[in-house]
Amino acid sequence: MEYSLKKENCSVCETILQSSSEQPVDLDFSLPDYCPDIERILKCRICPSITSKSITGNRLDVDGVTVIRLYYLDSKKQAIRCCEHSSPFSCSFELKSTSPDMAASVRVKTEYLNCRAVSPRRLDIHGAFTVIASVYSKGNQEYCTDIEGEDIQQRKREETVSNLCGIGQQQFSVSEVLDIGQGKGSPESILRSELSISLDDSRAIEDKLMLKGEAVLRVLYVTDIETGAQDFMTFNIPFSQVIDVPGITDSTVNDISVDVMSCDVSLKSEFDANSTLITLDARLSALVFAYEPMTVELIEDTYSTTYELELEYKNVPIKRLIGNTDMSSSVKDEINTGDNGITKVIDLWCDSINFITAVENNTMNIRGKLNCCMLALDKDGIPFCSEKAVDFSITPDMTECPQSVTANTSVTVPDMSFRITGDNTVEIKADMRMRCSAYESGTRRCVTSANALEDRMRKKDSTAALTLYYADEGESLWNIAQLYCTSVEAIQLENNITDDVIQARGMVLIPM
């Protein structure tokens, strides 16, 4: 006889794709005619960006643009020049399964780059970057929570899990015409620009999420194309966007990420050589998971007071969002420029961030390296580039974390500052912004099927109302009740105890 089991369903986030595709960069590149000859390469960068991502059928298609930016020293003017070469790329990922509720996260990571000047006007460039893709969907997890039967005794464990109410994803644009303003030279070309995003507030209403944040644009530009003179400007651009997230409410706990897909910064000076306007066209992608806490009772063990049982156990997954944190931090270090010294810092930025998130002694820690780059002038006024890998460690302000915690973490560097501390030393400071959603995940061994062996009745002494049992300290009432074909509650009631284990060695009355 198979017993009927009561089951509860919980919606969960399933990862149906986690893959990557390496994109090679092999370029034999000659400078355009308008670019002066190369004296020395200062810095060469791969800057890939995503222009579109879409799921069609069982395939994720990703399109993007790879921009190679070369910063070099002009052989005649001894000024910093920038030359760019862009080329499109695309890649596809096959999905093993499909679902109506799917969302994709795509990011790019530079692997390596080698750049060599074959001649004053020709470059040999080899490198690679990786497109990292994840696709998520709404799945179902079934939990057995009760077994029907008057002869059945159950030991249960209460667990809190996160029920996925909805997944939302939306791409949106931040487009602005920005004015450098008076008192600074008119931009004639842009040497370098970077955009970082900070999410300041989010508010959920039924099926929608309002996001508010700030885009920080830092621009290094040339004010005199002949001499290569530069200036620098930072723009703080607020943005807001409504994201459709079916199932989200003001009581859900949300895991939110906003990433920069692509960013184009150009001069708005087609009709005015003295224009101080800059155009920003950025494409952002928001990904939202909305959860609500759900309590389930899992059957750890069971027995029948009448029959021997045939049981099936399975390890069922347990996952819950235990907290979100958003915090700022900073790290300082020193760059030594060597014997050539330093007289001026032209620009300072974080070229890449590599980090891991780990739990040690029930404390979460995010540690990694910032690759900091500096353009500066030496003691002879000649531009040079210097790099420094800076270690950092951040401890999020979260409650005690179990060892099984995993985290969805982002680290950005919205600002960097410096202070020249000596003839050849510069103190640098990186202001970091960290967002982290922490999940506790694991498995629990639970009963998933119970079948009574009707030809194997349990032996039970029915000649007496009570049996005396001498128990040891720490002995489980569950084991005693199972041995004598009774219930834990009956033993507790007969002996006027509330604990599930024997507190002191002695006699226990067993109702039969």
C-alpha positions as CSV (number, residue, x, y, z in Angstrom):
1,M,0.0,0.0,0.0
2,E,1.5,3.3,-1.0
3,Y,0.7,6.3,1.2
4,S,-0.5,9.6,-0.3
5,L,2.0,12.4,0.1
6,K,1.1,16.1,0.3
7,K,3.4,18.2,-1.8
8,E,4.1,21.9,-2.1
9,N,5.6,23.7,-5.1
10,C,8.2,26.5,-4.9
11,S,9.2,28.5,-7.9
12,V,13.0,28.6,-8.2
13,C,15.6,30.3,-10.5
14,E,17.2,27.7,-12.8
15,T,20.4,28.3,-14.6
16,I,19.9,26.7,-18.0
17,L,23.1,28.1,-19.5
18,Q,26.5,29.1,-18.1
19,S,29.1,29.2,-20.9
20,S,31.8,31.4,-22.4
21,S,33.2,32.0,-25.9
22,E,36.7,33.3,-26.4
23,Q,37.0,35.9,-29.2
24,P,40.5,36.3,-30.7
25,V,41.9,39.7,-31.7
26,D,44.5,39.6,-34.5
27,L,45.2,42.9,-36.2
28,D,47.8,44.2,-38.6
29,F,46.9,47.9,-38.3
30,S,48.3,51.0,-40.0
31,L,47.7,54.4,-38.6
32,P,45.3,56.7,-40.6
33,D,46.9,59.5,-42.5
34,Y,45.7,62.2,-40.0
35,C,47.6,60.5,-37.1
36,P,51.2,61.4,-36.5
37,D,54.0,58.8,-36.3
38,I,54.5,56.7,-33.2
39,E,57.5,57.5,-31.0
40,R,56.5,55.1,-28.2
41,I,53.5,53.1,-27.3
42,L,52.0,54.2,-23.9
43,K,49.0,51.9,-23.6
44,C,47.0,49.6,-25.8
45,R,43.5,48.5,-24.7
46,I,40.8,46.1,-25.9
47,C,37.4,47.6,-25.2
48,P,34.7,45.2,-26.2
49,S,31.0,46.1,-25.7
50,I,27.7,44.4,-26.2
51,T,25.3,46.1,-28.7
52,S,22.6,43.5,-28.5
53,K,21.6,40.2,-26.9
54,S,18.5,38.2,-27.7
55,I,17.1,34.7,-27.1
56,T,15.4,33.2,-30.2
57,G,14.1,29.6,-29.9
58,N,16.9,27.6,-28.2
59,R,19.7,30.0,-28.9
60,L,21.2,33.1,-27.3
61,D,22.7,35.5,-29.9
62,V,25.2,38.2,-28.8
63,D,26.5,41.0,-31.0
64,G,29.0,43.6,-30.1
65,V,31.9,45.8,-31.1
66,T,35.5,45.5,-30.3
67,V,37.4,48.8,-30.1
68,I,41.2,48.8,-30.0
69,R,42.5,52.0,-28.4
70,L,46.1,52.9,-28.8
71,Y,47.7,55.6,-26.7
72,Y,51.1,56.6,-27.9
73,L,53.7,59.4,-27.9
74,D,53.8,61.6,-30.9
75,S,57.3,61.5,-32.4
76,K,57.3,65.2,-33.3
77,K,55.2,67.0,-30.6
78,Q,56.0,64.5,-27.8
79,A,52.2,64.7,-27.1
80,I,49.8,61.9,-26.2
81,R,47.7,60.7,-29.1
82,C,44.9,58.2,-29.4
83,C,44.0,56.1,-32.4
84,E,41.1,53.7,-32.5
85,H,40.2,50.7,-34.6
86,S,36.7,49.1,-34.3
87,S,35.4,45.8,-35.6
88,P,32.1,43.9,-35.0
89,F,31.9,40.5,-33.4
90,S,29.1,38.0,-32.8
91,C,28.7,34.7,-31.1
92,S,25.8,32.2,-30.3
93,F,25.1,29.9,-27.4
94,E,22.9,26.8,-27.7
95,L,20.3,26.3,-24.9
96,K,19.6,22.8,-23.8
97,S,16.0,23.8,-22.7
98,T,13.7,26.7,-23.2
99,S,11.1,28.5,-21.1
100,P,8.7,31.4,-21.5
101,D,10.4,33.2,-18.6
102,M,14.0,33.5,-19.6
103,A,16.6,36.2,-19.0
104,A,20.2,36.5,-20.1
105,S,23.2,38.0,-18.5
106,V,26.2,38.7,-20.8
107,R,29.5,40.3,-19.9
108,V,33.0,40.6,-21.4
109,K,36.4,40.1,-19.9
110,T,39.8,40.9,-21.5
111,E,42.1,37.9,-21.4
112,Y,45.4,39.3,-22.8
113,L,46.7,41.8,-25.3
114,N,50.1,42.1,-27.0
115,C,50.8,45.2,-29.1
116,R,54.0,45.9,-31.1
117,A,55.0,48.8,-33.3
118,V,56.4,47.2,-36.5
119,S,57.2,50.7,-37.8
120,P,56.3,54.3,-36.9
121,R,52.9,53.8,-38.7
122,R,52.2,50.1,-38.4
123,L,51.1,47.9,-35.5
124,D,50.9,44.2,-34.9
125,I,48.2,43.5,-32.3
126,H,47.3,40.1,-30.9
127,G,44.9,39.4,-28.0
128,A,41.7,37.8,-26.8
129,F,38.6,38.6,-24.8
130,T,35.9,36.3,-23.5
131,V,32.1,36.6,-23.8
132,I,30.6,35.1,-20.6
133,A,26.9,34.3,-20.9
134,S,24.3,33.0,-18.4
135,V,20.6,32.3,-19.1
136,Y,18.1,31.9,-16.3
137,S,14.5,30.7,-16.2
138,K,11.7,30.1,-13.8
139,G,11.6,26.5,-12.7
140,N,9.7,24.4,-10.1
141,Q,10.9,22.6,-7.0
142,E,8.6,20.1,-5.3
143,Y,8.7,19.4,-1.6
144,C,7.0,16.5,0.2
145,T,5.5,18.1,3.3
146,D,3.0,15.5,4.8
147,I,2.0,11.8,4.6
148,E,-1.6,10.8,5.1
149,G,-2.3,7.8,7.3
150,E,-3.5,7.3,10.9
151,D,-0.7,4.9,11.6
152,I,2.0,7.2,10.3
153,Q,4.4,9.1,12.5
154,Q,6.6,11.9,11.0
155,R,9.7,13.8,12.0
156,K,9.7,17.1,10.2
157,R,12.1,20.0,9.7
158,E,10.9,23.5,9.0
159,E,12.9,25.3,6.3
160,T,12.6,28.8,4.8
161,V,13.1,28.9,1.1
162,S,12.9,31.8,-1.5
163,N,10.0,31.5,-3.8
164,L,10.8,33.2,-7.1
165,C,7.8,35.5,-7.9
166,G,9.2,36.9,-11.1
167,I,12.1,37.6,-13.4
168,G,12.5,40.9,-15.2
169,Q,15.0,42.1,-17.8
170,Q,15.1,45.3,-19.7
171,Q,17.6,47.3,-21.8
172,F,17.4,51.0,-21.8
173,S,19.4,54.0,-22.9
174,V,21.0,57.0,-21.1
175,S,21.5,59.8,-23.7
176,E,22.6,63.2,-22.8
177,V,24.2,66.3,-24.3
178,L,26.7,67.5,-21.7
179,D,28.3,70.9,-21.5
180,I,31.9,71.2,-20.3
181,G,31.2,74.9,-19.7
182,Q,33.2,78.0,-19.8
183,G,36.7,78.3,-18.3
184,K,37.9,75.1,-19.9
185,G,39.2,74.7,-23.4
186,S,36.9,73.5,-26.2
187,P,37.4,69.7,-26.8
188,E,39.0,68.9,-30.2
189,S,39.2,65.1,-29.6
190,I,38.5,62.6,-26.9
191,L,41.4,60.6,-25.5
192,R,39.6,58.5,-23.0
193,S,36.2,58.1,-21.5
194,E,34.6,55.7,-19.0
195,L,31.1,55.3,-17.6
196,S,30.3,53.7,-14.2
197,I,26.8,53.0,-12.8
198,S,25.6,53.2,-9.2
199,L,22.1,52.2,-8.2
200,D,20.8,54.5,-5.5
201,D,17.2,53.4,-4.9
202,S,14.6,51.0,-6.1
203,R,10.8,50.9,-5.3
204,A,8.5,48.1,-6.3
205,I,4.8,48.3,-7.1
206,E,2.6,45.6,-8.6
207,D,4.5,44.0,-11.5
208,K,6.9,47.0,-11.9
209,L,10.1,48.2,-10.4
210,M,11.3,51.8,-10.4
211,L,15.1,52.2,-10.5
212,K,16.9,55.4,-9.7
213,G,20.7,55.7,-10.0
214,E,23.5,57.8,-11.3
215,A,25.8,57.4,-14.2
216,V,29.3,58.9,-13.7
217,L,31.1,59.8,-16.9
218,R,34.8,60.7,-16.8
219,V,36.3,62.2,-19.9
220,L,39.9,63.1,-20.8
221,Y,40.0,65.3,-23.9
222,V,42.4,67.2,-26.1
223,T,42.0,71.0,-26.1
224,D,44.7,71.7,-28.7
225,I,45.3,69.2,-31.4
226,E,48.6,70.8,-32.4
227,T,50.2,70.6,-28.9
228,G,48.2,67.7,-27.5
229,A,47.2,69.8,-24.4
230,Q,44.5,68.0,-22.4
231,D,41.9,68.6,-19.8
232,F,39.6,66.5,-17.7
233,M,35.9,66.5,-16.8
234,T,33.5,64.4,-14.7
235,F,29.8,64.4,-15.2
236,N,27.2,63.0,-12.8
237,I,24.1,62.0,-14.7
238,P,21.0,60.9,-12.7
239,F,18.7,58.3,-14.4
240,S,15.4,56.5,-13.6
241,Q,13.8,53.6,-15.4
242,V,10.7,51.5,-14.9
243,I,11.3,47.7,-15.3
244,D,8.5,45.3,-16.0
245,V,8.8,42.4,-13.5
246,P,5.6,40.3,-13.5
247,G,5.0,39.1,-9.9
248,I,7.0,41.7,-8.0
249,T,5.3,43.5,-5.1
250,D,6.4,46.0,-2.4
251,S,7.0,43.0,-0.1
252,T,9.3,41.0,-2.2
253,V,13.1,40.8,-1.7
254,N,14.8,41.7,-4.9
255,D,18.2,40.9,-6.4
256,I,18.9,43.8,-8.8
257,S,21.9,44.3,-11.2
258,V,22.4,47.1,-13.7
259,D,25.3,46.8,-16.1
260,V,26.8,49.0,-18.9
261,M,26.4,47.2,-22.2
262,S,27.9,49.9,-24.4
263,C,28.9,53.5,-24.2
264,D,29.6,56.0,-27.0
265,V,31.1,59.4,-26.2
266,S,31.6,61.9,-29.0
267,L,32.0,65.6,-29.7
268,K,29.0,67.7,-30.6
269,S,30.9,70.3,-32.7
270,E,29.8,69.7,-36.2
271,F,28.9,73.4,-36.8
272,D,30.9,75.2,-34.1
273,A,34.6,74.7,-33.6
274,N,34.3,76.4,-30.2
275,S,31.6,74.1,-29.0
276,T,32.0,72.8,-25.4
277,L,29.3,70.1,-25.9
278,I,29.8,66.3,-25.5
279,T,27.3,63.7,-26.5
280,L,26.8,60.5,-24.4
281,D,24.9,57.5,-25.7
282,A,24.9,54.6,-23.3
283,R,23.0,51.3,-23.4
284,L,22.3,49.7,-20.0
285,S,20.8,46.4,-19.0
286,A,18.8,45.7,-15.8
287,L,18.2,42.2,-14.5
288,V,15.8,41.6,-11.6
289,F,14.9,38.6,-9.6
290,A,12.0,39.0,-7.1
291,Y,11.6,36.6,-4.2
292,E,9.3,36.1,-1.3
293,P,10.1,33.9,1.7
294,M,8.2,30.6,1.9
295,T,8.2,28.1,4.8
296,V,8.0,24.4,4.1
297,E,8.0,21.4,6.4
298,L,10.2,18.7,5.1
299,I,9.8,15.0,6.2
300,E,13.2,13.9,7.6
301,D,12.0,10.5,8.7
302,T,8.8,8.5,9.1
303,Y,7.5,5.1,10.4
304,S,4.2,3.3,10.7
305,T,2.9,2.0,14.0
306,T,1.3,-0.9,12.1
307,Y,3.5,-1.9,9.1
308,E,7.1,-2.1,8.1
309,L,7.7,0.7,5.5
310,E,9.6,0.9,2.3
311,L,10.9,4.5,2.1
312,E,12.7,6.5,-0.6
313,Y,14.9,9.4,0.3
314,K,16.3,12.2,-1.9
315,N,18.5,15.2,-1.3
316,V,16.3,18.2,-2.2
317,P,17.8,21.6,-2.9
318,I,17.3,24.5,-0.5
319,K,18.0,28.0,-1.6
320,R,17.1,31.3,0.0
321,L,18.1,34.9,-0.5
322,I,19.4,35.9,3.0
323,G,20.3,39.6,2.3
324,N,21.3,42.4,0.1
325,T,24.0,45.0,0.8
326,D,25.3,48.1,-0.9
327,M,28.3,49.8,0.5
328,S,31.2,52.1,-0.4
329,S,34.8,51.5,0.4
330,S,38.2,52.8,-0.7
331,V,41.8,51.5,-1.0
332,K,45.1,53.4,-1.1
333,D,48.4,52.5,-2.6
334,E,51.6,54.1,-4.0
335,I,53.1,54.1,-7.5
336,N,56.8,54.6,-7.8
337,T,57.7,56.1,-11.2
338,G,61.4,55.4,-11.0
339,D,64.4,57.6,-11.8
340,N,62.6,59.7,-14.5
341,G,60.4,61.2,-11.7
342,I,56.9,62.8,-12.0
343,T,55.7,66.4,-12.3
344,K,52.0,66.0,-13.2
345,V,49.3,63.3,-13.4
346,I,47.2,63.6,-16.5
347,D,44.8,60.8,-15.9
348,L,44.2,58.0,-13.5
349,W,41.7,55.1,-14.0
350,C,41.0,51.5,-13.1
351,D,41.5,49.3,-16.2
352,S,40.1,46.1,-14.8
353,I,38.8,44.5,-11.6
354,N,39.3,40.8,-10.6
355,F,37.8,39.5,-7.4
356,I,36.4,36.5,-5.6
357,T,33.7,36.3,-2.9
358,A,34.3,33.8,-0.1
359,V,33.0,33.0,3.4
360,E,35.6,32.4,6.1
361,N,34.7,32.0,9.8
362,N,31.1,32.9,9.0
363,T,32.2,36.2,7.6
364,M,31.8,37.1,3.9
365,N,34.9,38.7,2.3
366,I,35.4,40.1,-1.2
367,R,39.0,40.4,-2.1
368,G,40.8,41.0,-5.4
369,K,43.0,43.3,-7.4
370,L,42.4,46.6,-9.2
371,N,44.6,47.2,-12.2
372,C,45.2,51.0,-11.9
373,C,46.7,52.9,-14.8
374,M,48.2,56.4,-14.8
375,L,49.1,58.8,-17.5
376,A,51.6,61.4,-16.3
377,L,54.5,63.7,-17.2
378,D,58.1,62.9,-16.1
379,K,60.6,65.4,-14.8
380,D,61.4,66.4,-18.4
381,G,57.7,66.9,-19.3
382,I,57.5,63.7,-21.4
383,P,54.3,61.7,-21.1
384,F,54.5,58.1,-19.8
385,C,52.2,55.4,-18.6
386,S,52.5,53.4,-15.4
387,E,50.4,50.6,-14.0
388,K,49.9,49.1,-10.6
389,A,47.9,46.1,-9.4
390,V,46.3,47.1,-6.1
391,D,45.0,44.6,-3.6
392,F,41.7,45.2,-1.9
393,S,39.5,43.5,0.6
394,I,35.9,44.3,1.5
395,T,33.8,42.8,4.3
396,P,30.1,43.5,3.6
397,D,27.9,44.6,6.4
398,M,25.9,41.4,6.6
399,T,24.8,39.1,9.4
400,E,26.7,36.0,10.2
401,C,27.0,33.9,7.0
402,P,27.0,30.1,6.9
403,Q,29.7,28.4,4.9
404,S,27.2,27.4,2.2
405,V,26.6,31.0,1.1
406,T,27.1,32.1,-2.5
407,A,26.8,35.7,-3.7
408,N,25.9,37.7,-6.8
409,T,28.5,40.5,-6.4
410,S,29.5,43.5,-8.4
411,V,32.4,45.9,-7.7
412,T,32.9,49.2,-9.5
413,V,35.3,52.1,-9.2
414,P,33.3,55.3,-9.8
415,D,36.2,57.6,-8.9
416,M,40.0,57.7,-8.4
417,S,42.1,60.4,-6.9
418,F,45.9,61.0,-6.4
419,R,48.4,63.0,-4.5
420,I,52.0,63.5,-5.6
421,T,54.0,62.7,-2.5
422,G,57.6,62.9,-3.8
423,D,59.8,63.4,-6.8
424,N,59.0,59.9,-8.0
425,T,56.0,58.7,-5.9
426,V,52.3,59.1,-6.2
427,E,49.7,58.1,-3.7
428,I,46.5,56.8,-5.4
429,K,43.1,56.3,-3.9
430,A,40.3,54.2,-5.5
431,D,36.7,54.8,-4.3
432,M,34.8,51.5,-4.8
433,R,31.1,50.7,-4.8
434,M,30.0,47.1,-4.0
435,R,26.6,45.5,-4.4
436,C,26.0,42.0,-3.1
437,S,23.1,39.6,-2.9
438,A,23.8,36.6,-0.7
439,Y,22.2,33.2,-1.1
440,E,22.3,30.3,1.3
441,S,22.1,27.1,-0.6
442,G,22.4,23.4,0.2
443,T,20.5,20.1,0.2
444,R,18.3,18.3,2.8
445,R,17.8,14.5,2.9
446,C,14.0,14.0,2.9
447,V,11.4,11.3,2.5
448,T,9.9,11.4,-1.0
449,S,8.0,8.1,-1.1
450,A,6.4,5.7,1.5
451,N,5.0,2.3,0.9
452,A,3.5,0.0,3.5
453,L,4.6,-3.7,3.4
454,E,1.2,-5.1,4.3
455,D,2.5,-8.6,4.7
456,R,5.0,-7.5,7.4
457,M,3.0,-6.3,10.4
458,R,5.0,-4.6,13.2
459,K,5.3,-6.6,16.5
460,K,3.6,-4.7,19.3
461,D,2.9,-5.8,22.9
462,S,-0.9,-5.2,23.4
463,T,-1.1,-7.1,26.7
464,A,-0.1,-4.1,28.8
465,A,-1.1,-0.4,28.9
466,L,2.5,0.8,29.8
467,T,6.0,-0.5,29.4
468,L,9.0,0.6,31.5
469,Y,12.1,1.7,29.6
470,Y,15.4,2.7,31.1
471,A,16.8,5.5,28.9
472,D,20.3,7.0,28.8
473,E,20.9,10.7,28.8
474,G,20.7,12.2,25.3
475,E,18.7,9.4,23.9
476,S,16.2,10.4,21.2
477,L,12.4,10.1,22.0
478,W,11.9,9.5,18.2
479,N,14.0,6.4,18.3
480,I,12.3,5.1,21.5
481,A,8.8,5.8,20.0
482,Q,9.7,4.0,16.8
483,L,11.0,1.0,18.7
484,Y,7.8,0.6,20.7
485,C,5.3,1.5,17.8
486,T,4.0,4.6,19.6
487,S,4.4,8.4,19.1
488,V,6.8,11.0,20.5
489,E,3.8,13.0,21.7
490,A,2.3,10.1,23.6
491,I,5.6,9.5,25.5
492,Q,5.9,13.3,26.3
493,L,2.4,13.4,27.6
494,E,2.8,10.3,29.8
495,N,6.0,11.5,31.3
496,N,5.2,15.2,31.5
497,I,8.2,16.3,29.4
498,T,8.6,18.7,26.5
499,D,12.1,17.9,25.2
500,D,12.8,15.6,22.2
501,V,15.7,14.0,24.0
502,I,16.2,12.5,27.4
503,Q,17.8,15.0,29.7
504,A,18.8,12.6,32.5
505,R,19.3,8.9,32.7
506,G,16.3,7.1,34.2
507,M,13.0,5.4,33.8
508,V,10.5,6.3,31.0
509,L,6.9,5.2,30.8
510,I,6.0,4.0,27.3
511,P,2.2,3.9,26.5
512,M,1.3,0.9,24.4
